[in-house]
Amino acid sequence: MIIKTISEVAASPVQMEGAKNVSVRVVFGPADKAPTFAMRVFELDAGGHTPFHTHAFEHEVMILSGEIAAVTEKGPFPLKAGQCILVQPDEKHQFQNLSASSKASFMCLVPIAYQK
């Protein structure tokens, strides 16, 4: 068993094209020899967002803090801490921090095979 605190995991800037003021902490992943899933925590600075993108795998997301819009081709869906969503494979999506003055964060689980 491995026990960690999110704050002890180093944050790295997200380098994907279209990302703005967002970092990720890989809480559990390949370095921990996790066999099936990677657990990641994304932190969005005020006004920050992930790219509007798609990929071939599902992922589950839980909003940890702040107010975040999950943006799809059907439009934005405002979310707050404690809400969870399932992003289906090949569903175009983006996460935007709705605050102009404070950070927001969410946890994301993905299959380990897709964790880079």
N, C-alpha and C positions, 0 to 999 in steps of 0.2 A: 504494500500500500504506500502511496506517495501522498503527502499532505503539503499543500502550499497556500500561501496568501497571495492574492492577485498582485499586490504592491511589490512583492519581492521578485516578480518576473519582469525582466527588462522590456521596455516598450521600444518598438521600432517603427519608423515612419512607413506608411503604406506608399509604395512606389508605383502603383498602377496608374496608367494614363487616365485622367479624369478625377483622381482622388484629390481632395483639398483638405489640408489640416486634419489628417486622421492618422492615428497610430494603432498598432496591434501588439498585444501580449499573447504569446502562445503559452497558455497555462499548462496544457498537457498536449504532447504531440510526439513526433518521431524521437526526439532527444530523450523522452521518458519511456520509450519502448511501448507506447500505447498501441495496442493491436488493431483497434477498429476505428476510433474517433479522435479528432483533434478538437480541443476546447480552446477557443480564442476569445479574448476580450478586446473590443475595439473602442477607442476613445476619440470622440469628435470634438475638436475645439469649437468655440462659438462660430457659427456659420459654416462649419466643416461638413464634408460629405464623402461618401464612397463613390466610386464610378457607377454610372448607369450601365450595368453589364449583365451577362448571362453566363451560365456554365452548366455542364452536363450532370451535376449532382444536386441533390436536395441539401438544404441546411435549415436547422432550427435556430431561432433567435429569441433571446429574452432581453427586454429592455431593463437595464440596471439602474440608470439614473438619467434625469433630464427628460426632455420631450423630443422625440425623434419622429420624422416622417419616413415611413416605408413607401417609396415611390415605385409604382409599376406602370405598365402601359395604360392602365385604367385610371391612373392619377395617384395622388398622395393619400396615405392613410396615417393620420396622426396617432402616435402611440406614446404611452408614458410608462414609468417604472412598474414592473410586475407583469406587463402584458407580453405575450409570446406569439410568435408567428412561425409558420412553416412556409419556406420558399421552395417551390417545386423545381425539379430539374428543368432547365431551359427557360425559366420564367425571368424575364428582364426585370431588374430591381436595382434600387439604390437606397441608401440610408442617409438622411439629412438631419443635422442638428437644427432644430427650429429656433434655438435661442441665439440672439446676437451678443449675449454677454456671459454665458456660462457653458461649461463642458457638458457632454452627454456621453453615455456609454452603453454598450450592449454586448452580451455574450453570444457567441456563434459556435455551433457544433457542425463539423463537416467530416466526411469519411477521411480517414487517415491517408488513403491512397492519393487524395487530392491536396493534401497539406504540403506546401512548399517550405 
